[in-house]
Amino acid sequence: MNQGLSNQVRAVAKAKYVEPALRSGKKEFSIHVREIREDLATQGFPISHVPQICSALRTSRFLRENSLEIESIEGPPSKTSPTVVFHYRVANPRPESSARTTFSGAVQTEESGETPDQWALRVTDKIRGLLKNEIAEMGGADGFIRWVRSDDEDEAA
């Protein structure tokens, strides 16, 4: 699955569906896969990538970043069809008054309930893929491991 396309799905969903619902004070709203697919098609998104759209709309990343919970998913058992409808509920809006800035500049709240593992996943998500091109140039992960181990062997000799 192409991570860039998933990011595009999440960005469109946030801009066209999540933010307007939150601004209007809604506690519950729905996203129809068929509608978001049409929105994405105008941006050159492949219309055959319906499973990717469905997957991106139910990831913990999308839910966490937007403080959402999935209330229900309507559609076929596979949950990957243009007929799927995601019903969301606003989990716990974060009040600005209790926010504090950490050493990294990230805003955390006391009510967020974010565990250290969730925080680590959120932070490392931002650096995922940083060495992707360099590792590919070394022949993939196997080539990279051979390169790392070759340095250790040279130092030991």
N, C-alpha and C positions, 0 to 999 in steps of 0.2 A: 504494500500500500504506500502510496506517495505521500510523505509527511507534508509537503508543501500544499498539496491539494486539500488535505485535512485541515490545515491551518486556514485555507481559503474558505472552507465550509464553515468553520467556527467563527471566522471574522464576519461573514455575511449573516450568519444566524444571530450573532450578537448585535450587529448594527441594525438589521431590519426587523428583528423579532424581540430579542431580549431587552435591549435598551429602551425601545418605545413602550414595552409592557411595564418595565420598572418605573419609567418616568410618569406613566399614567397611574401608578400606584396599584397595579394589578398584583395579586398574590399568586394567581394561577393564569397560565396561558398555554397555547398549543402551537406547535410548528408542524405543518404538513410537508412531508418530504417532496411531494410533487411541486409545491409552490417554491420551496427553496431550490429545487433542481432547476426550475425555470429562471429564478434569479441568478443562479450560478452560470447557466448557459449563456446569458448575456455577457458574461466575463470570460467566455471561452472554456469553461469547465466541461469536461466530457460528460455528456448526458447518460452514457452507459455506466457511469460510476456510482450508481444508486447505493450499493453496499457500503461504499466509502462514506457517502453522505450520512447514512444511517449510523454507521460506526462512530463518526466524528461527533454526532449529536448526542451520543450516549456515553462518551468517554468521561472518566472521572475528572480529567483535566477541564473539559468544557463545563461540567457541573460545578467544580470547585471554583474556577475563575469567575463564574457568574452567580455564585451562591444559590445554586438550583438543586432540586431533587426531582427525579422522574416520578411522577404520580402514576402514570400508566402509559402503555404503548399499544395503540390500536393497529391491527393489521394482521397479515398472515403469520403463521408460526415462526417463519424464518426471521421476521422483523426486519427484512431488507427488501423493501418494495416501494415503488412510488406511492402506493396507497397507505403507507405507514403514517400515523399521526402520533407525535410525541406530546404528552401532556406533562407540563412542568409545574412545579410549585416553588416559590421563593423560599429557600431554606431558612436563612437567618441573615437579614440585611445587616451589614456592618455599620454601626453608628460611628461617625467621624470623631465624636468627642472622646471615645475610649481608645482611639488609635495612637500607636506610638511608633517611632521610626527606629529600626534596628541599625546596627553598625554597617550593614550593607546597603542601607537606604530603603529597604523594603518596609512597608507598613504592616504591622501586626496588631491585632486586637486581642484583648483579654477574653472576649466572648467568642472568639473564632473557634475554639475547641480544636485547633490544629495540633496534631501530635508531632513530635520531632521527626518521625518517619515521613509524615505527610509534608512537612516543611522541607525536608531533604529532597524528596521527590520533586516538589515544586521548584526548588532552586536548581537542581541538576537538570531538570527539563530544559532550562534556558541554555545550558551548555552542551546539550546532546548534539552529537554530530560535528563537534568542533574539529576533530581530527579526521573526519570522514575522507576528505580528499587525500590527505597525506598517507593514510593507511591503504587506500586504493592504489596509490602510486607504488607502494611496496609489495603489491601483489595480494592485497587483502589481509585478513587477520592472521593467516598462517605466516605470510611473509613478514608481517610486523613482529610477530612473536619470535621468528627466527632472528630478525634484526636485534631485538631486545636481548635475546639469549646470547647472541654472538658478542655483544659488548661485555656481558658478564664473564664470558669465557676468556676474552682478551685481557681483562683486568686480573683474573685469577692466575694467569700464566706468568 
